[in-house]
């Protein structure tokens, strides 16, 4: 085993990373959370003044 040889898996992974960097391959979609995507109602954030 010499240092110049690259494992097929590593070569494939590096190629995929470069594709994502160039925008040819769609990146992993972000995980959506209802608490993050939806803002709380203004009634809960604004103090109630009688």
Buried (B, 14 or more C-beta within 10 A) or exposed (E): EEEEEEEEEEEEEEEEEEEEEEEEEEEEEEEEEEEEEEEEEEEEEEEEEE
